[in-house]
Amino acid sequence: MKGEIKMLIKKVVKRGDSNFILLPKNFLDMLNLKTGDDMSMLISDNKIILIPVKKEGDEK
């Protein structure tokens, strides 16, 4: 699935004082992400880019 582009429209939801965009399970599975994994986040050209942070010993 490397290089495959998936497009999905999600709503920003409010929970308490924070806002969230929930990631679907199949997206997390495609990237081998689990609850508690670290993500790097940046904004470029009016886009939010999320990049999984590999931990030492991970072969993601």
N, C-alpha and C positions, 0 to 999 in steps of 0.2 A: 503494500500500500504506500510505499515511499513515493513522494511526489504527487500523490493523488490529492486533488482539491475537493473538499466537501464544503457545501454552502448550506447554511441553516440560519434562519432568522429567529432570534431569541429576544425576549423582553428583559429590560432591567427591572428587577423587583426590589422592593424595599423591605428590609427586616430590621426592626429597631432603628438605630441611627445609621445603618449601613445600607448600601445598594449592592446587588449581586447580579451576575449573569451566570445561570446554572449551566454546567457543561453536561451534555448527554453521556450516558454510560458508554455507548459505542465509540464516542470520540476519545474518552479516557482509555478504553481498551486498545484502540488503534495506536495510542502513544505509550501504552503500558504504564499509565499513571494510576496512582492509588491515593486515597485520602491521606493528607499529611505531606505529600510530595511537594517539593519546592518548585516554584515557577518564576522565571525572570519575566518582567513585563516592561514593555517600552511603547512609546507612541512615535509613529513615523508616518508622514504624509496623511495625517488625520485618520490613522488606523491604529488599533491596539494589537500589539503582537505579543503573544505568550510563548515562551520557550521553556521546555522542561529543563531543570537543572540536574545534570547527571551527578550522582554521588560516586565517590571512589569505589570501584569494583562493580559498578552497574554496567551492563552491556545493552543499553536501550537502543 
